[in-house]
Each structure stands twice: as C-alpha cells, then as structure tokens.
Amino acid sequence: MADITRRLGWRHLRGAPTAHIRHHRSGRLLHDGPGLSFWFRALTAALSEVPVDDRELAMTFHARTSDFQDVAVQATVTYRISDPALASARLDFSVDPDTGVWRGAPLEQLGTLLTETAQQHALAVLARTPLSSALVDGVTAVRERIAAGLDAEPRLPATGIEVVAVRVMAIRPEPEVERALRTPAREQIQQEADKATYERRAVAVERERAIAENELDSQIELARREEQLVDQRGTNARREAEEHAAADGVRAEAEATRTVRLADAEAARSVRLARAEAEGSREVGDARAYAQAAWLRVHADVDVATLNALTGTRLAENLPNIDSVTISPDVLTGLLARLGAGGGEAGA
C-alpha cells in the first residue's frame, strides 16, 4: 500500500521498491515505475499500484480418484506480475488518492484465476489415477501437470502473470479411508516388529544355549583337568612315598651299618677293656699274693707275743672312733663287783 500524505490541497505519494506505481492525469501517463515518490493533486490524478514481488498462493481443493475416493490436495503456487502495465489494464489496481488503498481486490481475482486453473489440471490427473497410486506417486504427477497447465494457460501471460514455481505438499484421503489404509501397514509393521522380536528372542535363546554349552564344555574340561590333576597328584604322592621309602631304607641301612659298626667297636672296646681288666686283676692278684707271701715270710720268723701285739695294734686301728663313754651306775657296780671278785680270786 502506497504512503500518501496531505499538504495544503496537494498529496505526496511514496511507493515501495516492490510496488509499480502508474500516475495518469487527464489520460496522460506522468509517472510509471517502482519505488516512485512525487506530488499530485487528488482531483485530477488516477493512481494504480501493481506489486511486482514474488507472491505465494496457498490452495487446498478436493478431488476424486478413478476409484471414486475423495482426496484433499494441498499446493502452493509462486507467481509474480511481470508486466505491470498489462496487469493494471486487465485488472483493477487503482488506489484511493487520499488513503492509498486499492479500490478493488485485484489479488483475489488473480488468486481465483490461479486456483481454478491449477484445480482443473489436478482434477484431470487424479480422475484417471486410483487412490493407491495417487497416494504413492500422485504428488509428483499432480505438480508436473499443474506446472505444465499453468505455463500453457493463455490467460496468465495475457494478464501479465508469470508462474515461478508450483509445489504440492500432500494428497490426503478422507480420515476413515486413511485409517483403513493405515491398518494393513500398521499390521505389517507390527508383524515385522513381532518378527524382529521373535528373531531377537531366538538369537538370545541361541546365544544363551551357546553360552550354556560353553559353560558345560568348560565344566567338562575343568573336570577332566581336575581328574588329570588328581592322577598327577596320586602319581606324585606315590613317587614321593617311594622316594621317602627308598630314603628311609637308605637311612635304615646306614643306621644299621653305623649301629653294627658301633656295636663292633663297642664289643672290641669291651673286649680290650675286659682284657685290660683281666690283665690288671691278674697283676693285682699277683702283687697281692706276692705281698701276702712276703708278709707271711716276714711274720713267720716273729714270736707269738709280737704277733699278738701286732694283732692288737691292727684291731685298734680298725676300731671306730669313740669320742665319749657313758658308764651307768649299774654297769659300774657290775664292773666293780667283777673286779672285786677277780681280786679275791687272785689273793687266794
């Protein structure tokens, strides 16, 4: 929309760079171009503003497929006005000189033209296409058919319209049909999910079986090795016992040999000692016999009185040591009596 200001009966228009302004006065074109700015008088001026930027036209329309199923088509057409002079001549782009607002609705007319043309070509394609094909490949076919139809439409270049691009976002069936169509796919997806679950479980079971077999093989191998270990330990114990027995035999034999040798040595020493003792005893006996013989030879020439004296001396030498003698009155009386009796016998 153009920006118009008032100054003392005059008007000033300032247009946008994307708006083509045409100013006529008394049937004569005074200003023509985008982004213009000029003064004019409202009573004598005829103004039109044609947008020259790219515009998006979203459209939604219903169609029917070859199998009589209703579908909704969502599309967008990008267009621009390539010839503003021709467009302003064919459509009403005039603006109010006081407010700068369009007097009519030219863009709505363009939208109706583009929508009806696109819908006509889309209906022609979908009417020969079954629903399943329309949902699978219909977007591309409808877009190509609409683009080709708009390019071949003579009214568009005659109005100064240029189609830039055509996009078809979706072709959707009715909600009930869409749910019915989703059911097989969902069931197939569910079946594939169940199959994947079963396969995963089967793989898990197979892995568990393999793990169990590995554990069993490990246990069998461990038991076999334990058996070999027990056999080896028995062999080692038997060999150790044999070695201990052989060592004990060697030690016993050595001990017996040593004992025999010690016994022989002890016997020889005892024999030598016995011989020495016998020899000593014999020599001692001979010495004693010689001394006794000498003693007898010495005493043979001695008289009896001397022998008695010697005998008393020997007896005295062999008597025990008497420290004190206690004489009781009874003993003393007896001794005195005996002495008295002996004295009397002697006097007589």
C-alpha positions as CSV (number, residue, x, y, z in Angstrom):
1,M,0.0,0.0,0.0
2,A,1.4,3.4,-1.0
3,D,2.1,6.0,1.6
4,I,0.2,9.2,0.9
5,T,0.4,12.4,2.9
6,R,-1.6,15.7,2.6
7,R,-0.1,19.2,2.3
8,L,-2.4,22.2,1.5
9,G,-4.6,20.5,-1.1
10,W,-1.7,18.6,-2.5
11,R,-0.8,14.9,-2.0
12,H,2.5,13.3,-1.7
13,L,2.9,9.6,-2.7
14,R,5.9,7.5,-1.6
15,G,5.9,4.0,-3.1
16,A,7.7,0.8,-2.1
17,P,10.5,-0.7,-4.2
18,T,8.4,-3.8,-4.9
19,A,5.3,-1.7,-6.0
20,H,5.0,-0.4,-9.5
21,I,3.2,3.0,-9.5
22,R,1.3,4.4,-12.5
23,H,0.1,8.0,-12.4
24,H,-2.3,9.3,-15.0
25,R,-3.6,12.8,-15.3
26,S,-6.2,13.7,-17.9
27,G,-5.5,10.4,-19.7
28,R,-1.8,11.1,-19.8
29,L,0.8,8.9,-18.1
30,L,3.0,11.1,-15.9
31,H,4.8,8.6,-13.6
32,D,5.5,5.0,-14.3
33,G,7.9,2.8,-12.3
34,P,8.6,1.0,-9.0
35,G,9.5,2.9,-5.8
36,L,8.4,6.4,-7.1
37,S,7.9,9.5,-4.9
38,F,6.0,12.6,-6.2
39,W,3.4,15.3,-5.6
40,F,0.0,15.2,-7.2
41,R,-3.5,16.7,-7.0
42,A,-6.1,14.3,-5.8
43,L,-8.9,15.7,-8.1
44,T,-7.0,15.2,-11.3
45,A,-4.9,12.1,-10.6
46,A,-5.5,8.5,-11.4
47,L,-3.2,6.2,-9.5
48,S,-2.6,2.4,-9.7
49,E,-0.2,0.3,-7.6
50,V,0.9,-3.1,-9.0
51,P,3.0,-5.4,-6.7
52,V,6.0,-6.8,-8.6
53,D,7.4,-9.1,-5.9
54,D,7.0,-12.9,-5.8
55,R,3.9,-14.0,-4.0
56,E,2.8,-17.3,-2.5
57,L,-0.7,-18.5,-3.2
58,A,-1.7,-21.5,-0.9
59,M,-4.6,-23.5,-2.2
60,T,-6.5,-26.5,-0.9
61,F,-9.1,-28.3,-3.0
62,H,-10.9,-31.6,-3.1
63,A,-10.7,-34.1,-6.0
64,R,-11.9,-37.7,-6.7
65,T,-9.8,-40.5,-7.9
66,S,-10.6,-43.1,-10.5
67,D,-11.9,-45.5,-7.8
68,F,-14.3,-42.8,-6.5
69,Q,-12.3,-41.9,-3.4
70,D,-12.3,-38.2,-2.3
71,V,-8.8,-36.7,-1.6
72,A,-7.6,-33.3,-0.5
73,V,-4.8,-31.7,-2.4
74,Q,-2.6,-29.1,-0.7
75,A,-0.5,-27.0,-3.1
76,T,1.3,-23.7,-3.3
77,V,1.8,-21.6,-6.5
78,T,4.5,-18.9,-6.5
79,Y,3.9,-16.1,-9.1
80,R,4.7,-12.5,-9.9
81,I,3.3,-9.8,-12.1
82,S,5.9,-9.5,-14.9
83,D,4.1,-6.8,-16.9
84,P,2.5,-4.2,-14.5
85,A,1.1,-2.1,-17.4
86,L,-0.7,-5.0,-18.9
87,A,-1.9,-6.2,-15.4
88,S,-3.2,-2.7,-14.5
89,A,-5.0,-2.6,-17.8
90,R,-6.6,-6.0,-17.3
91,L,-7.3,-5.8,-13.6
92,D,-8.3,-3.0,-11.3
93,F,-5.1,-2.0,-9.4
94,S,-6.3,1.6,-8.8
95,V,-5.8,3.1,-5.4
96,D,-7.6,5.9,-3.5
97,P,-5.6,9.1,-3.8
98,D,-6.4,10.0,-0.2
99,T,-5.7,6.7,1.6
100,G,-3.5,4.7,-0.9
101,V,-5.8,1.6,-0.6
102,W,-6.9,-0.4,-3.5
103,R,-10.4,0.3,-4.7
104,G,-11.0,-3.3,-5.7
105,A,-9.5,-6.7,-4.9
106,P,-7.1,-7.5,-7.8
107,L,-5.0,-10.1,-5.9
108,E,-8.1,-12.1,-5.0
109,Q,-9.0,-12.1,-8.7
110,L,-5.5,-13.4,-9.5
111,G,-5.8,-16.0,-6.8
112,T,-9.1,-17.2,-8.1
113,L,-7.7,-17.5,-11.6
114,L,-4.6,-19.4,-10.5
115,T,-6.6,-21.7,-8.1
116,E,-9.2,-22.6,-10.7
117,T,-6.6,-23.3,-13.3
118,A,-4.5,-25.4,-11.0
119,Q,-7.5,-27.3,-9.7
120,Q,-8.7,-28.0,-13.2
121,H,-5.4,-29.7,-14.2
122,A,-5.1,-31.6,-10.8
123,L,-8.7,-32.9,-11.2
124,A,-7.8,-34.2,-14.7
125,V,-4.9,-36.1,-13.4
126,L,-6.5,-37.6,-10.3
127,A,-9.6,-38.6,-12.1
128,R,-7.6,-41.2,-14.1
129,T,-5.5,-42.3,-11.1
130,P,-6.6,-44.9,-8.5
131,L,-6.2,-43.9,-4.8
132,S,-3.2,-46.1,-4.1
133,S,-1.3,-44.7,-7.0
134,A,-2.3,-41.2,-6.1
135,L,-1.1,-41.6,-2.6
136,V,2.2,-43.1,-3.8
137,D,3.1,-41.1,-7.0
138,G,0.3,-38.6,-7.1
139,V,2.3,-35.6,-5.7
140,T,4.8,-35.6,-8.5
141,A,2.3,-36.2,-11.2
142,V,-0.1,-33.5,-9.9
143,R,2.8,-31.0,-9.5
144,E,4.1,-31.6,-13.1
145,R,0.5,-31.4,-14.5
146,I,-0.3,-28.2,-12.7
147,A,3.0,-26.5,-13.7
148,A,2.5,-27.6,-17.3
149,G,-1.1,-26.4,-17.3
150,L,-0.3,-23.0,-15.8
151,D,2.5,-22.5,-18.4
152,A,0.1,-23.3,-21.2
153,E,-2.7,-21.2,-19.9
154,P,-3.2,-18.2,-22.3
155,R,-5.0,-16.0,-19.8
156,L,-1.9,-15.7,-17.5
157,P,0.5,-14.1,-19.9
158,A,-2.4,-12.0,-21.3
159,T,-2.9,-10.7,-17.7
160,G,0.9,-10.1,-17.3
161,I,1.2,-13.0,-14.8
162,E,4.3,-15.3,-14.6
163,V,4.3,-18.5,-12.7
164,V,7.6,-19.0,-10.8
165,A,7.1,-22.4,-9.1
166,V,4.5,-25.0,-8.2
167,R,4.7,-27.1,-5.1
168,V,2.3,-29.9,-4.0
169,M,2.7,-30.7,-0.3
170,A,0.3,-33.5,0.2
171,I,-2.6,-35.6,-1.2
172,R,-4.6,-36.9,1.7
173,P,-7.7,-39.2,1.6
174,E,-10.6,-38.9,4.0
175,P,-10.0,-39.7,7.6
176,E,-11.9,-43.0,7.5
177,V,-10.1,-44.2,4.4
178,E,-6.8,-43.0,5.7
179,R,-7.3,-45.1,8.9
180,A,-8.4,-48.1,6.8
181,L,-5.3,-47.7,4.7
182,R,-3.1,-47.4,7.7
183,T,-4.4,-50.6,9.2
184,P,-2.6,-53.1,6.8
185,A,0.6,-51.0,7.1
186,R,0.3,-51.0,10.8
187,E,-0.3,-54.7,10.9
188,Q,2.6,-55.3,8.6
189,I,4.8,-53.1,10.8
190,Q,3.5,-54.9,13.9
191,Q,4.2,-58.2,12.2
192,E,7.7,-57.1,11.3
193,A,8.2,-55.8,14.8
194,D,6.9,-59.1,16.2
195,K,9.1,-61.0,13.8
196,A,12.1,-58.9,14.8
197,T,11.2,-59.5,18.5
198,Y,10.9,-63.3,17.9
199,E,14.2,-63.3,15.9
200,R,15.8,-61.3,18.7
201,R,14.5,-63.7,21.3
202,A,15.6,-66.6,19.1
203,V,19.0,-65.1,18.8
204,A,19.0,-64.5,22.6
205,V,18.0,-68.1,23.2
206,E,20.6,-69.4,20.7
207,R,23.2,-67.2,22.5
208,E,22.1,-68.5,25.9
209,R,22.3,-72.1,24.5
210,A,25.8,-71.4,23.2
211,I,26.7,-69.8,26.5
212,A,25.3,-72.8,28.4
213,E,27.2,-75.2,26.0
214,N,30.4,-73.2,26.5
215,E,29.9,-73.4,30.3
216,L,29.2,-77.1,30.1
217,D,32.3,-77.6,27.9
218,S,34.2,-75.5,30.4
219,Q,32.9,-77.6,33.3
220,I,33.8,-80.9,31.4
221,E,37.2,-79.6,30.6
222,L,37.7,-78.5,34.2
223,A,36.5,-81.9,35.5
224,R,38.9,-83.6,33.0
225,R,41.8,-81.4,34.2
226,E,40.8,-82.0,37.8
227,E,40.9,-85.7,37.1
228,Q,44.3,-85.3,35.5
229,L,45.4,-83.2,38.5
230,V,44.2,-85.9,40.9
231,D,46.0,-88.6,38.9
232,Q,49.1,-86.5,38.8
233,R,48.9,-85.8,42.5
234,G,48.5,-89.6,43.1
235,T,51.5,-90.2,40.9
236,N,53.5,-87.5,42.6
237,A,52.4,-88.9,46.1
238,R,53.3,-92.4,45.1
239,R,56.6,-91.3,43.7
240,E,57.2,-89.2,46.8
241,A,56.3,-92.2,49.0
242,E,58.6,-94.4,47.0
243,E,61.4,-91.9,47.3
244,H,60.7,-91.5,51.0
245,A,60.7,-95.3,51.4
246,A,63.9,-95.5,49.4
247,A,65.4,-92.7,51.5
248,D,64.2,-94.4,54.7
249,G,65.7,-97.7,53.5
250,V,69.0,-96.0,52.8
251,R,68.8,-94.3,56.2
252,A,67.9,-97.6,57.9
253,E,70.7,-99.4,56.1
254,A,73.1,-96.6,57.0
255,E,71.8,-96.6,60.6
256,A,72.1,-100.4,60.7
257,T,75.6,-100.2,59.3
258,R,76.5,-97.5,61.8
259,T,74.9,-99.5,64.6
260,V,76.8,-102.6,63.6
261,R,80.0,-100.6,63.3
262,L,79.3,-99.0,66.7
263,A,78.4,-102.4,68.2
264,D,81.6,-103.9,66.7
265,A,83.6,-101.0,68.0
266,E,81.9,-101.3,71.4
267,A,82.5,-105.0,71.5
268,A,86.1,-104.6,70.6
269,R,86.5,-101.9,73.2
270,S,84.7,-104.1,75.8
271,V,87.0,-107.0,74.8
272,R,90.0,-104.8,75.1
273,L,88.7,-103.4,78.4
274,A,87.9,-106.9,79.7
275,R,91.3,-108.0,78.7
276,A,92.9,-105.0,80.3
277,E,90.8,-105.5,83.5
278,A,91.7,-109.2,83.5
279,E,95.3,-108.3,83.0
280,G,95.1,-105.8,85.7
281,S,93.3,-108.1,88.1
282,R,95.9,-110.8,87.4
283,E,98.7,-108.4,88.0
284,V,96.9,-107.1,91.2
285,G,96.4,-110.7,92.4
286,D,99.9,-111.5,91.7
287,A,101.0,-108.4,93.5
288,R,98.7,-109.2,96.5
289,A,99.9,-112.8,96.5
290,Y,103.4,-111.7,96.4
291,A,102.8,-109.2,99.2
292,Q,100.9,-111.8,101.2
293,A,103.7,-114.2,100.7
294,A,106.2,-111.6,101.7
295,W,104.1,-110.7,104.7
296,L,103.8,-114.3,105.7
297,R,107.5,-114.7,105.3
298,V,108.1,-111.7,107.4
299,H,105.8,-112.9,110.2
300,A,107.0,-116.5,110.1
301,D,110.1,-115.5,112.0
302,V,108.3,-113.4,114.6
303,D,107.3,-114.8,118.1
304,V,103.8,-115.1,119.4
305,A,103.9,-112.2,121.7
306,T,104.9,-109.9,118.9
307,L,102.2,-111.3,116.7
308,N,99.6,-110.6,119.5
309,A,100.9,-107.1,119.8
310,L,100.6,-106.6,116.1
311,T,97.2,-108.1,116.2
312,G,96.0,-105.7,118.9
313,T,97.5,-102.8,117.0
314,R,95.6,-103.8,113.9
315,L,92.4,-104.2,115.9
316,A,93.0,-100.8,117.5
317,E,93.5,-99.3,114.0
318,N,90.3,-100.8,112.8
319,L,88.1,-99.8,115.8
320,P,85.7,-97.0,115.3
321,N,86.5,-93.6,116.8
322,I,85.0,-93.3,120.4
323,D,84.5,-89.7,121.5
324,S,82.9,-90.3,124.9
325,V,81.9,-93.3,127.1
326,T,78.9,-93.2,129.4
327,I,79.0,-95.6,132.3
328,S,75.8,-96.1,134.1
329,P,75.8,-96.9,137.9
330,D,74.5,-100.4,137.1
331,V,77.4,-101.1,134.8
332,L,79.9,-99.5,137.2
333,T,78.5,-101.6,140.0
334,G,78.8,-104.8,137.9
335,L,82.4,-103.9,136.9
336,L,83.4,-103.2,140.4
337,A,81.8,-106.4,141.5
338,R,83.7,-108.3,138.8
339,L,86.9,-106.5,139.7
340,G,86.4,-107.4,143.4
341,A,85.7,-111.0,142.5
342,G,88.8,-111.1,140.4
343,G,91.0,-109.6,143.2
344,G,89.7,-112.1,145.7
345,E,90.5,-115.0,143.3
346,A,93.9,-113.6,142.8
347,G,94.6,-113.3,146.6
348,A,93.6,-116.8,147.1
